[in-house]
Amino acid sequence: MAAQDDDGQAVVPGPTPFEQLGGETAVRALVDRFYDLMDLEPAYAVLRAAHGSTLDDARDKLFWFLCGWLGGPSHYIERFGHPRLRARHLPFSIGQQERDEWLACMFQAMQEREVPAALRERLETSFFQTADWMRNRAG
């Protein structure tokens, strides 16, 4: 049975954020730009230092995660099970600076990849809530 609104009319769900972005190709481009910026921009030096010598593994994991988180294929879950984001990030020291650099880097990547404004604003809110929840130290 289809979902209905208050007047009993069928509600047709809109496209997912994954679809709005343009699917896997667009999510991969966003993730790649995010990590390219992290690697190139001095403003993200603390964040970059937390990622070790190579970003390849992180690129893949964020791509797989974002596909599912945005409403597309569950690549991450198929490979690793439930994301357990906070638990998986506990070994890393994440404070306000790391959170803010991650957010600034992702926001810049979304702007450069020309994510539509309404979707970008929605994602910025969700990314902030998630990134803030990931903090595991003061400061």
C-alpha positions as CSV (number, residue, x, y, z in Angstrom):
1,M,0.0,0.0,0.0
2,A,1.4,3.4,-1.0
3,A,1.9,6.1,1.6
4,Q,-0.9,8.7,1.8
5,D,-1.1,12.3,2.9
6,D,-3.7,13.7,5.3
7,D,-6.3,13.9,2.4
8,G,-5.8,10.3,1.5
9,Q,-3.9,11.1,-1.7
10,A,-1.0,8.8,-2.6
11,V,2.4,10.4,-1.7
12,V,5.0,9.9,-4.3
13,P,8.4,10.1,-2.7
14,G,10.9,12.5,-4.3
15,P,14.3,11.6,-5.5
16,T,16.8,10.6,-2.9
17,P,19.8,12.9,-2.2
18,F,21.8,10.2,-4.0
19,E,19.7,10.6,-7.1
20,Q,19.7,14.4,-6.7
21,L,23.5,14.4,-6.7
22,G,23.6,12.3,-9.8
23,G,24.3,8.8,-8.5
24,E,27.6,7.0,-8.0
25,T,29.6,9.0,-10.5
26,A,28.7,12.3,-8.7
27,V,29.2,10.9,-5.2
28,R,32.7,9.6,-6.3
29,A,33.5,13.0,-7.8
30,L,32.5,14.7,-4.5
31,V,34.5,12.3,-2.4
32,D,37.5,12.7,-4.7
33,R,37.3,16.5,-4.5
34,F,37.0,16.3,-0.7
35,Y,40.2,14.3,-0.4
36,D,42.0,16.2,-3.1
37,L,41.3,19.4,-1.1
38,M,42.3,17.8,2.1
39,D,45.6,16.8,0.5
40,L,46.3,20.2,-1.1
41,E,44.9,23.0,1.1
42,P,46.9,24.2,4.1
43,A,43.6,25.0,5.9
44,Y,43.0,21.3,6.3
45,A,46.4,20.3,7.6
46,V,45.3,18.9,10.9
47,L,42.6,16.9,9.3
48,R,45.0,15.6,6.7
49,A,47.5,14.6,9.3
50,A,44.9,12.4,11.0
51,H,44.6,10.3,7.8
52,G,48.0,8.7,7.6
53,S,50.3,8.6,4.5
54,T,47.7,7.6,1.9
55,L,44.0,8.6,1.4
56,D,43.1,5.7,-0.9
57,D,41.4,3.6,1.8
58,A,39.5,6.6,3.2
59,R,38.4,7.6,-0.2
60,D,36.8,4.2,-0.9
61,K,35.2,3.9,2.5
62,L,33.7,7.4,2.4
63,F,32.4,6.8,-1.1
64,W,30.8,3.5,-0.1
65,F,29.3,5.0,3.1
66,L,27.9,8.1,1.4
67,C,26.3,6.1,-1.4
68,G,24.1,4.3,1.2
69,W,23.7,7.3,3.6
70,L,22.4,9.4,0.7
71,G,19.8,6.8,-0.3
72,G,21.7,4.8,-2.9
73,P,23.4,1.3,-2.9
74,S,24.5,0.0,0.5
75,H,28.1,-0.7,-0.6
76,Y,29.6,0.0,2.9
77,I,27.2,-2.2,4.7
78,E,27.7,-5.0,2.2
79,R,31.4,-4.9,2.9
80,F,31.7,-4.1,6.6
81,G,28.2,-4.4,8.2
82,H,26.6,-1.6,10.2
83,P,28.7,1.6,9.9
84,R,29.0,2.2,13.7
85,L,30.5,5.6,12.8
86,R,31.3,6.7,16.3
87,A,32.8,3.4,17.4
88,R,34.9,3.2,14.2
89,H,36.3,6.7,14.8
90,L,37.0,6.3,18.5
91,P,40.7,5.4,17.9
92,F,41.1,8.9,16.3
93,S,41.4,12.1,18.3
94,I,38.5,14.2,17.0
95,G,37.9,17.6,18.6
96,Q,36.4,20.9,17.4
97,Q,39.3,21.7,15.0
98,E,39.1,18.3,13.3
99,R,35.3,18.6,13.1
100,D,35.5,22.1,11.7
101,E,38.2,21.2,9.1
102,W,36.2,18.2,8.0
103,L,33.1,20.3,7.5
104,A,34.9,23.1,5.8
105,C,36.5,20.7,3.4
106,M,33.3,18.9,2.6
107,F,31.4,22.2,2.2
108,Q,34.1,23.5,-0.2
109,A,33.9,20.2,-2.1
110,M,30.1,20.4,-2.4
111,Q,30.3,24.0,-3.6
112,E,33.0,23.2,-6.2
113,R,31.1,20.2,-7.4
114,E,28.1,22.5,-7.8
115,V,25.7,20.6,-5.5
116,P,22.3,22.3,-5.8
117,A,21.9,24.9,-3.1
118,A,18.8,23.4,-1.4
119,L,20.4,20.0,-1.3
120,R,23.8,21.5,-0.1
121,E,22.0,23.3,2.8
122,R,20.3,20.0,3.8
123,L,23.5,18.1,3.6
124,E,25.4,20.8,5.5
125,T,23.0,20.4,8.4
126,S,23.2,16.6,8.4
127,F,27.0,16.6,8.0
128,F,27.3,19.1,10.9
129,Q,25.1,17.0,13.2
130,T,27.1,13.8,12.4
131,A,30.5,15.4,12.6
132,D,29.7,17.1,15.9
133,W,28.5,13.7,17.3
134,M,31.8,12.2,16.2
135,R,33.9,14.4,18.5
136,N,35.5,12.4,21.3
137,R,37.6,15.0,23.0
138,A,37.1,18.6,24.2
139,G,38.6,21.4,22.2
